[in-house]
Amino acid sequence: QVQLVESGGGLVQAGGSLRLSCAASGRTFSILGMGWFRQAPGKEREFVAAITWRGGNTATDYEDSVKGRFTISRHSAKVTVYLQMNSLKPEDTAVYYCAADRRYGIRPKGDYDYWGQGTQVTVAS
């Protein structure tokens, strides 16, 4: 099993920045991909960003509305994934969830094996 713990959420003014972290523990050697999703009140969960790696290759992808503002990265030794969020907008307000998978690939539909509990991000206008 793999456990995921998100941190770094909070309240920020529009235009500000936050950095989310997702730390994996347990059988982390099997993880080949991680992603961030978000869910705003009354809305469905949506894809934000993902990263996948195998050997020396790494690939990332982003939802269109966050491209150029958010950056996903990972610390390979710690199996920790980060989401740097800049130029935040009120519409970025949501609970952000981290996900992980044992398969290589980007999974924008959310078919990941493991999920964290989420961290709240609130952007004030």
C-alpha positions, 0 to 999 in steps of 0.5 A: 500500500501507498499513503499520500499526505498533502500539505501547503494549502491555505488562504492567499490573495488573488495573484499570490502563490502557494506550493503544495506538497504530496509525500508518499510513504509505504511501497513507494518504489512501485510508483511511476506517476503522480497527479494533482486534482481539485474539487470546488464546492458543487463541482466535479473533481477535475484534473490539474497536473500530472507527472510520470517517470520511467528510467531517465524519462519524465513527462508532465501535463497540465489542465489548460487553465493552469498552464503557465501558472502551475508547475508540477515537479518531484523529488525523486529520492523522497517520492514527493511531488510538488505543485507550485501555483503562481498567479492564483485566481479565485476560481482556483479555490478548491480542495486539492488532492494528490494521487499516485499510480504504479503504472507509467503514464498521465491519467487526466481522468483520475484512474489512479491507485492511491489518493490523499485526503486533500488540502484546501486552497482558498484564493480571495479576490 
